[in-house]
Structures are given as structure tokens and as C-alpha cells.
Amino acid sequence: MSVVEQPALRVVGRELVRHDAVEKVTGRTRYAADVEQPRRLHAALRRSDVAHGRLRRVDVTPALAVPGVVGAYTAADVPNNVLWAPVPGQLPGTGAERSRANMLAEDVVRFDGEPIALVAAETEDAAAAGVEAVVVEIDPLPVLDDPLRSLDEDVPVLHEGGNLLASWEFEEGDVDAALVGAAAVVDRTHRCQAVDHAYLETEAGTAWIDADGVVVVRASTQVVEHHRTLARFLGVEDNRVRVIAPYVGGGFGGKEDLTVEPYLAFVAHRTRRPVRMTWSRQESLRARAKRHPAVMHYVTAADAGGRLVAQDIDLVLDGGAYAQLSAAVLLWSAMSSMGPYRCANVRVRARVVYTNNTPSSAMRGFGAQQVAFAYENQMDALAAALGIDPLALRRRNFIEAGDTLATGQVIPTHVALPELTAAVEERLGELPQPSGPARKVGRGYACNLQSYGFNVWMGDWSSAWVGLEADGGLTIRIGVPDIGAGQASSLVQIAAEVVGVEPERIVIHIGDSTLTPLTGRTSSSRQLYMSGNAVLEAAERLADDLRGVAAMVLEVDADAVELAAGEARAGEDALPLAAAYAACIARSVPVQQLATFHAPTGPRWEARPDWRGRIVPDFAYSCHGVEVEVDTETGRVQILRYVAAHDVGRAINPQSVRGQIEGGATMGIGQALYERVVFEDARNVTRKLANYLVPTAVEAPEIETIVLESGEGLGPFHSRGVGEPPVSPPAPAIAAALRDATGATFTATPFAPERVLATLAAHGVGR
Amino acid sequence: MAAELELGFELNGTAVRCGAEPHWTLLRVLRDGIGQTDVKYGCGEGVCGACTVLLDGTAVSSCLLFAPQVAGRRVETVAGLGSPEEMHPLQREFVERGGVQCGFCTPGMVLGGLEAVALDLCGSPEEIRHSLSGNICRCTGYRGIVESVAAYASLPPTDRG
């Protein structure tokens, strides 16, 4: 379905086979841990076994005595072990105002699993023995594990300046007055748990010193621009470190922060030898950053006609032990917390705090996911309170293009939620009967908005290089890391469309901070938007030159020349692109183009509650509908049908788009029903994949996707980002379906059997 | 440092010999001893299926087998099935039906699917899903994978490679 007619295209919009898929399915792709080098060392980390404590003694001498150990290092060995960064978004006089990142703990450990010492050895076994031999003595300190207590007087202060990591606040209208006159008020607290990204490829990489003395780190990462941070740790200039991102075995935000890279860079720099580090699955589960646990108190009010009159929102996110990307995640939570709904009276108070739990940071949805659970739960409860159909209530409140949110953000493009909700409703049809007497069936819907692109004051840009080869093939150079969503192959498709080279004749070089034009991180659903526009512009410039030269050769107007199927054609006459290349060279016309796409920019958010303005370029919208059956005796929830409708603007590769929607919805379902990282006194006890329940093919339902092409996005060919949007609606949609089935209200994820039974019992349902 | 074991087995149709320590897993022998990097480390617990190989035709988690257990036996990995130029029919289905995204689960998933079809455990989409439940994919949502295996299972046995 589509909102506006779009021109038919030659390559864009086709379900082309992804070039990387062929390499991957035959086992040829060299992931981060798949390259070997002579005299390579193996590096491993000694981690803290306590969640909070003062380091009394760290002695690496016994490790150095282990046969095969080449080096053993502590914080004192790292040139710049501690890096500080300003924390954006805080109100004046509050919070720590700057954040700390350290390679290895010094003086204090703040979470269980924090790296304390680094060992480099000739073999994996020697490295493991060396790690064991390091002597670590820690005086335990009281732990802080409850984010709701982080700002109390009597708790440990984890960072200088206090436990408030960041805050965002804004208020529009008069919330208190609006609540007084409302026909229905829903006052609830919603909770989301910590979850792990659980990509199949754990954190891994190699590093070496190249011929120019540059430190090269080839690692599984979403960000090659980390070369700058690595340079700071090492105390060298930025251009002395190079980061290469090979094809990544899944990212989902978990490889946006540094993981293995600093340790690899340090060992290579220090020993001048190649080195590899691979985090075990158990290390990855224990110590790498999680999704922010969130406690979200909402008071939402509507008039008798079902129009929202007030949203009073208080968010507390658990940032864990270090800041990482928490301040930005909180901004995404805060700006998305009102949902895709109009409301004149809004008050948002959002805070992220330090605890001794595993650090929290980027995860698909980036803070906009948790609030979707809260605002959609609220909409459902309001609908019930007013006796209005849940979708009808939403339709009375959807934002539209041109609306201004309480943040001051203007909605720049079409909001297709009316079309999306209608499509899902129509697809679902009749609700089936329960399969047994103790079972109940129900249906639920959820909508969401998710920005794509960075915030506008970051001055976001992305560059791409496109060059024609003498034989008529095409080469693309672009710094984008491909984390599995088809980032590279979509860019090939765009270039093929514009330059008229067949996709099989295009080679794309990606993910190198030194040799490919930089594009910024693969995060925020931004790569198709940003890098796609950069490739589009470079390809269009090249195509303009090719058409101009071909026109001279063919003696026609440039407008008459069409680039397709490897040739420049004007009516019956055609010039193969190899000949066009020669003609360009003969006329000193460039056959390569470097283009930079700049996202819209705007003034920086000021740390005062009355600041208003644009925060992000645009949003993507979706609606999911689900039918569930719940067994009131066992608490088991089964998904009977699942429909996901998304406005993607335009599908560059429909297969990749569908893959993102199916995979994102499945991940969201896993987080809604099964997945949780469990902390006991701030110790992360979810240390085995066997204890972390990722959906298998049995649990994952068939996702019925509906792709709407509104032609309204800001990306190439009017596309929108689609990586993150599908992960948010599953939890609130399933909660709504459970309420529809049982009458019980589910305000905390995951809806695991014991919680379902407890919730049903509290509502007097079932036994 | 000489390895304690001199291990011999058949890998993708070729006899190989490799030094190994007795506590090494087959996964480690394949990846670090031989350089067979199409076999992936995913968890080391036998949960995710990324390290799946065929041992005498049976799909096993190579992270759960010790090196001495494979002496003299036949090991097949996804790279032995086909090449980019000449893909195995099941590999081709994965590529064409969106069964591959990040690709890290793919080698194990293809071998798991191959065994499921060989054992005739692919009669319905539900049966395929159960047959593949030892292989985790975090990217796709499984639809493309299940359809790939179903399409391959529906081929006449003579066309299954």
C-alpha cells in the first residue's frame, strides 16, 4: 500500500539478493575474530568480582611469571586511563556535569565485571592462566542497586558530583489545572527490565601496527570513529589510530560503545605485536552494557470525548555504574515520552542515575522503547476508563505533520498512523476461540514513534565516494559499518539506480576510519538516511557528468541521455559506460565524486526548562497488532497472530526492510515475554546464555508485515529509518492483548509465567 | 611448545592433521588449529548453535566436543557445502529468501536445516521450527530461515545436493 504514487525505479525497490549474503552463507565472510596473523598475542581481562569496592592491591607480578605471558597491565600503565566528557542536558547546578570513562579500574571498582587488569600472552591458555594469577584485593563498599534510591541522602556516591547522571525537564500548558477538569485520569507506574543485546557474535577484534606505525584495530563495532577515543587513551594523535569494522555479527546498539578496542589498541601499541581479544559469551552477558531499566510514572488524562488533556510524566532510568550514552538515551526517552499524541498540557521530568548495576547504554530503540510501553499502556487504560475503542481513542489524538510537540519539535513529515492502524485492524479480522477452558484470548494494539538520525545540534554528516572504473564497473568507498541490516547492499542499490551500473558490477568498501570517507555511527536508525543520501548525491554528480559527456559523444542533449544497464543511452544510440569513462578522461571530466550529506542543524538544547526547539530531523511511525492466548493455570502466554505495519517512506530493498521489521518485532517480543538480566545486590547473575531466553524459531511467531510507502521520509528516495522502530510496539501490544483477554493490567515486563499468574491472582482471574 | 595430541580426522572431504591439547574443544581445533573460521563461536555452552558442524553426518555443537572425540571421524562445515560460485541448494534458498542478515548464525543454521531435512523432520512449518530450535538467530525473526528450509525440503531428493 502507498499513500502517494511514487515513480517506478529500475533497481531501488527490487528484492535484490544481498551480495554479502552469498559470502556469509558460504562461510567466506571474515568477521572480527576470523583473521590470523603471525606472532599474534592473545589478550584477556581480569574483572572485578565485587560490585563496589576500593582497590587495595592489584599485583600483576605473578601473572608475568606464568609461561607464555608477555605483558600484564593495570591502570597505571595506560597513558590516559581516565577520559572525561561533559554530560549534556542537565539543569544548572545539578548532577555530575561530566562523565568518566576508564580503560581499567583505578582506586575504585563500580560494578561486578569491571576490568581491572589486562594480560597479553602467546596463547589463549596462557592468557587465561595469567588472568587467574593477577592478585586483586578489594575492600568492599556498600552497593547501590536501586535507581529509585540513588538520589537519597544515605546512599554511596558513585561519582564526583553525585549520582544524578543527567536530567531533562520541560513543561507546556497547565498540567495541574487540566487534571482537575478531566473526565478520566490514569495514574500508573510502568517498569522495564534490563535486557541484553545477545547478538550471536560476541565482542571481538584484532589489532596490529601497520607499516607507518599507525595502530590498526579491526573489531566488531558500530563506530569506526572511535579511533579518536583510542588515540586519547594512548596519548597519540588522532590520525595515528585506524579502526576497521568488518561485517558485524549483530549490533543492536551493544557495539556502539567501546568494548574490546581500547585493550587491543593498548597491547598492540605497547608490544608492537598483533593481538586478538574475544569476549566470551559469559563475559559479554556479565559486563557489557545493557538496555536501561526504567521506572516510568505516568498520569494521563482525557476529556469525555477521548481527547488527551494532560500528560504528567516522571522517568527514572538506571544508568548503572558508568555514564556511557545514558544522557543521550534519556533525551530520546524524554522527547518520545508523550507518544505520537497531541496534548496541550505536558510535564516531563526525566532523570538517569548511577547505581552499581552493570552499565546501561545504547540498545535498539535508544530509550524510546521503554516509554512506548508506558504511553501505550496509558492509552489502553484511558480507553477502558472512557469506554472507547483503544484504536478509536488513539485516532482522536494522533499528531499530524506541522504539529509542535511539547519539546518545541515540529513534526516535519506525514504521520501515517491512521493508515497503519486501519491496515492492522483490517488484517486481523475475527478473534479465534480459546483452545481450552482455562485459556483466554485477547487482542491488543500499540503505536509508536521513533526518531531516525542524530539530534540536530550535533551537526551530523555523512560522506561517500563513488567512482566509475575503466571497464564500466563502479566502486563505492564509505565508512559505514554493516551490522547485518543490509546497510552496504542498500547503498549499492542506490548507486546502481542512479549511475546505471548493474549491482553485480559494483564493489563497496566499508567501515575504515582511515581509508573510507567517514559516515558516523551505525546507530539511531540513521545509516540509510545519512549514508544513503551521501551515496545518492555522489552518484548523482557522477551521473550528471557521465550524461554530459555521453551527450557530447552521441551528439544529443544531456537531458536525452539515460543511464541504465551499463550504458548511456539516447534513443537508438548507446555508449557503454567503459567508453563513457574513456570519453570523460579525454575531456578531463572527473569519473569519481566525493559527496557529503549534512542533516538539518539547529540550536543546541539549553539547560533550562523553557528551552524549545527542534531536536531531531524526523520520526518513523508504526502500529502493531497482536492476538494472544494466555493459560490462566500456567501463566504461559502464546502469540496466535502478530501484524506489524510500518511507514518506511520507500523500501530500497523490500527484503531488507521486511527483515528489519520481522527481526525487530521478534526481539521486542522476546523482551516482552522472556528476556531479563537479573541483579542480586548489584551483581549481574545472568551469566549464561542458557539463562537468558532469546526466542528460538519455536517461540518466535510468524510476523505478518505491512509495508507502507508514504514517500514522505527524509532519506534517499523519501525513505525513513526502519532499524529501531519495530522493537517498541510488541510489549505494549501484548500487554493490551493480555488485558483484553483477562481484564488484568500488566505494568512490568517481561510477562513471564510467574508474573502473569501473580498479576492474574491480584485481579482475581483464574484459580 | 609441542601439542600433546596429534589429531587426525576428515574435514570437508580432506584428511587433516593438527596439533591439539586434550582440553581443546573441536571448535577451537577447527578455528585456531586449522583456520576453519566458517565455524563460529557464539556461546561455548551448546545453547546458540553457531558452532554447529556435521560429525559423521550428525549436527553437533563443536563447542561441546573435546578434540580427542573427533579422531578419525568425518567433520563437515558450511564452507564444505558450496562456494559463492556454486552454492548448495539450501545455501541458495537462504540467500534468496532473506534467511541471512548479519550472517553469524548462518553456518550453523544451514547445517541444522540440512540435518533436519535429511532426518525428514520438516513436514510442516511448525516441525521445521522445532527442528531448528537449537540454533538461535537474533536478526531475522526466523521467517526467511524457515521458508528456506521448507523450500529446500520440497525439492526432489535428487536436487538436494
Chai-1 contact restraints between the chains, C-beta under 6 A:
chainA,res_idxA,chainB,res_idxB,connection_type,confidence,min_distance_angstrom,max_distance_angstrom,comment,restraint_id
A,V17,B,V95,contact,1.0,0.0,6.0,A-B,restraint_1
A,A21,B,V95,contact,1.0,0.0,6.0,A-B,restraint_2
A,A21,B,V100,contact,1.0,0.0,6.0,A-B,restraint_3
A,V22,B,P84,contact,1.0,0.0,6.0,A-B,restraint_4
A,V22,B,V95,contact,1.0,0.0,6.0,A-B,restraint_5
A,K24,B,V100,contact,1.0,0.0,6.0,A-B,restraint_6
A,K24,B,G103,contact,1.0,0.0,6.0,A-B,restraint_7
A,K24,B,T106,contact,1.0,0.0,6.0,A-B,restraint_8
A,V25,B,Q91,contact,1.0,0.0,6.0,A-B,restraint_9
A,V25,B,F94,contact,1.0,0.0,6.0,A-B,restraint_10
A,V25,B,V95,contact,1.0,0.0,6.0,A-B,restraint_11
A,V25,B,V100,contact,1.0,0.0,6.0,A-B,restraint_12
A,V25,B,T106,contact,1.0,0.0,6.0,A-B,restraint_13
A,T26,B,G82,contact,1.0,0.0,6.0,A-B,restraint_14
A,T26,B,S83,contact,1.0,0.0,6.0,A-B,restraint_15
A,T26,B,P84,contact,1.0,0.0,6.0,A-B,restraint_16
A,G27,B,D38,contact,1.0,0.0,6.0,A-B,restraint_17
A,G27,B,V78,contact,1.0,0.0,6.0,A-B,restraint_18
A,G27,B,A79,contact,1.0,0.0,6.0,A-B,restraint_19
A,G27,B,P107,contact,1.0,0.0,6.0,A-B,restraint_20
A,T29,B,G103,contact,1.0,0.0,6.0,A-B,restraint_21
A,D34,B,T37,contact,1.0,0.0,6.0,A-B,restraint_22
A,A198,B,R138,contact,1.0,0.0,6.0,A-B,restraint_23
A,Y199,B,R138,contact,1.0,0.0,6.0,A-B,restraint_24
A,L200,B,G42,contact,1.0,0.0,6.0,A-B,restraint_25
A,L200,B,A50,contact,1.0,0.0,6.0,A-B,restraint_26
A,L200,B,F104,contact,1.0,0.0,6.0,A-B,restraint_27
A,L200,B,C105,contact,1.0,0.0,6.0,A-B,restraint_28
A,L200,B,R138,contact,1.0,0.0,6.0,A-B,restraint_29
A,E201,B,F104,contact,1.0,0.0,6.0,A-B,restraint_30
A,G249,B,C102,contact,1.0,0.0,6.0,A-B,restraint_31
A,G249,B,F104,contact,1.0,0.0,6.0,A-B,restraint_32
A,G250,B,C102,contact,1.0,0.0,6.0,A-B,restraint_33
A,G250,B,R138,contact,1.0,0.0,6.0,A-B,restraint_34
A,R281,B,C43,contact,1.0,0.0,6.0,A-B,restraint_35
A,R281,B,G44,contact,1.0,0.0,6.0,A-B,restraint_36
A,G484,B,Q101,contact,1.0,0.0,6.0,A-B,restraint_37
A,G484,B,C102,contact,1.0,0.0,6.0,A-B,restraint_38
A,G484,B,C139,contact,1.0,0.0,6.0,A-B,restraint_39
A,Q655,B,G98,contact,1.0,0.0,6.0,A-B,restraint_40
A,G659,B,G98,contact,1.0,0.0,6.0,A-B,restraint_41
A,G659,B,Q101,contact,1.0,0.0,6.0,A-B,restraint_42
A,G659,B,T140,contact,1.0,0.0,6.0,A-B,restraint_43
A,E662,B,G141,contact,1.0,0.0,6.0,A-B,restraint_44
A,E662,B,R143,contact,1.0,0.0,6.0,A-B,restraint_45
A,G663,B,C139,contact,1.0,0.0,6.0,A-B,restraint_46
A,G663,B,T140,contact,1.0,0.0,6.0,A-B,restraint_47
A,G663,B,G141,contact,1.0,0.0,6.0,A-B,restraint_48
A,T666,B,G141,contact,1.0,0.0,6.0,A-B,restraint_49
A,K688,B,E45,contact,1.0,0.0,6.0,A-B,restraint_50
A,L689,B,C43,contact,1.0,0.0,6.0,A-B,restraint_51
A,L689,B,E45,contact,1.0,0.0,6.0,A-B,restraint_52
A,L689,B,V47,contact,1.0,0.0,6.0,A-B,restraint_53
A,L689,B,C48,contact,1.0,0.0,6.0,A-B,restraint_54
A,A690,B,E45,contact,1.0,0.0,6.0,A-B,restraint_55
A,A690,B,V47,contact,1.0,0.0,6.0,A-B,restraint_56
A,V694,B,I136,contact,1.0,0.0,6.0,A-B,restraint_57
A,T696,B,S133,contact,1.0,0.0,6.0,A-B,restraint_58
A,A697,B,R129,contact,1.0,0.0,6.0,A-B,restraint_59
A,A697,B,L132,contact,1.0,0.0,6.0,A-B,restraint_60
A,A697,B,S133,contact,1.0,0.0,6.0,A-B,restraint_61
A,A697,B,Y142,contact,1.0,0.0,6.0,A-B,restraint_62
A,V698,B,R129,contact,1.0,0.0,6.0,A-B,restraint_63
A,V698,B,H130,contact,1.0,0.0,6.0,A-B,restraint_64
A,V698,B,S133,contact,1.0,0.0,6.0,A-B,restraint_65
A,A700,B,G141,contact,1.0,0.0,6.0,A-B,restraint_66
A,A700,B,Y142,contact,1.0,0.0,6.0,A-B,restraint_67
A,I703,B,G141,contact,1.0,0.0,6.0,A-B,restraint_68
